[in-house]
Amino acid sequence: MGKNAPQTPLWAKTLDGLIEQGVRVTVSCTQCNKHDIVDLNLLRERTSGSYSLWNRRCRCRLTLGCKGWNRFRYVSGMAWAMWDDEGAKRWEG
């Protein structure tokens, strides 16, 4: 991302905002390279509308036994990473 990265819209920080804007969110793995579309409505039912995918990752759930990390992007004209430099630094190491 870096210093010249665009500001993240506030609506991209919550499930309610993403759903309201009608954007698609994708998930991809850092190791197996699989990807899929996130069912935002189902995730909202399991969590809350204020739940955020921003700077969030989880162990791969796309390929059984994969030890990679799933990261999220929202698609609004192009795919935008849902993490910033601070989040990426936290995941290093």
C-alpha positions as CSV (number, residue, x, y, z in Angstrom):
1,M,0.0,0.0,0.0
2,G,2.3,2.9,1.1
3,K,2.1,6.6,1.6
4,N,0.3,7.4,-1.6
5,A,-2.4,4.7,-1.1
6,P,-6.0,6.1,-1.4
7,Q,-8.0,6.6,1.8
8,T,-10.2,3.7,2.7
9,P,-13.9,4.7,2.6
10,L,-15.6,4.4,5.9
11,W,-18.3,2.1,4.5
12,A,-15.5,-0.5,3.7
13,K,-14.8,-0.9,7.4
14,T,-18.0,-2.8,8.4
15,L,-20.1,-5.6,7.0
16,D,-23.2,-3.3,7.0
17,G,-21.3,-0.7,4.9
18,L,-20.0,-3.3,2.4
19,I,-23.5,-4.8,2.1
20,E,-25.1,-1.3,1.7
21,Q,-22.7,-0.4,-1.1
22,G,-23.3,-3.7,-2.8
23,V,-19.6,-4.5,-3.3
24,R,-18.2,-8.0,-3.5
25,V,-15.6,-9.2,-1.0
26,T,-13.1,-11.9,-2.0
27,V,-10.9,-14.0,0.1
28,S,-7.6,-15.5,-1.1
29,C,-4.9,-17.7,0.5
30,T,-1.2,-16.7,0.7
31,Q,-0.1,-20.3,0.3
32,C,-2.5,-22.4,-1.8
33,N,-3.5,-19.3,-3.9
34,K,-7.2,-20.4,-3.9
35,H,-9.8,-17.7,-3.8
36,D,-13.5,-17.4,-3.3
37,I,-16.3,-14.8,-2.8
38,V,-17.4,-14.1,0.8
39,D,-21.1,-14.4,1.6
40,L,-21.4,-11.1,3.5
41,N,-25.0,-11.7,4.6
42,L,-24.1,-15.1,6.1
43,L,-21.1,-13.6,7.8
44,R,-23.3,-10.8,9.2
45,E,-25.8,-13.4,10.6
46,R,-22.9,-15.1,12.4
47,T,-21.3,-11.9,13.7
48,S,-22.8,-8.5,13.5
49,G,-23.2,-5.6,11.1
50,S,-20.4,-3.7,12.8
51,Y,-18.0,-6.6,12.3
52,S,-15.0,-5.6,10.3
53,L,-12.8,-7.6,7.9
54,W,-10.4,-4.7,7.8
55,N,-6.8,-5.8,8.9
56,R,-8.2,-9.2,9.6
57,R,-6.9,-12.6,8.4
58,C,-7.5,-16.2,9.4
59,R,-5.9,-19.5,8.7
60,C,-6.8,-20.9,5.3
61,R,-10.4,-22.3,5.1
62,L,-10.3,-22.7,1.3
63,T,-8.1,-25.9,1.1
64,L,-8.2,-28.6,3.7
65,G,-4.8,-28.8,5.5
66,C,-3.4,-25.6,4.1
67,K,-1.4,-23.6,6.6
68,G,-1.6,-20.3,4.7
69,W,-3.4,-17.2,5.6
70,N,-6.7,-15.9,4.1
71,R,-6.8,-12.2,3.4
72,F,-9.7,-10.1,2.1
73,R,-10.3,-7.6,-0.7
74,Y,-13.3,-5.6,-1.7
75,V,-14.2,-5.1,-5.3
76,S,-15.3,-1.7,-6.3
77,G,-14.1,-1.0,-9.8
78,M,-11.0,-2.9,-8.9
79,A,-9.9,-5.2,-6.0
80,W,-8.8,-3.2,-3.0
81,A,-6.8,-4.8,-0.2
82,M,-8.6,-4.7,3.1
83,W,-5.4,-4.2,5.1
84,D,-3.0,-1.3,5.5
85,D,0.7,-1.0,6.2
86,E,0.2,-1.3,9.9
87,G,-1.9,-4.5,9.5
88,A,0.7,-6.0,7.1
89,K,3.6,-5.3,9.5
90,R,1.7,-7.0,12.3
91,W,1.5,-10.2,10.2
92,E,5.2,-10.3,9.3
93,G,7.5,-12.7,11.0
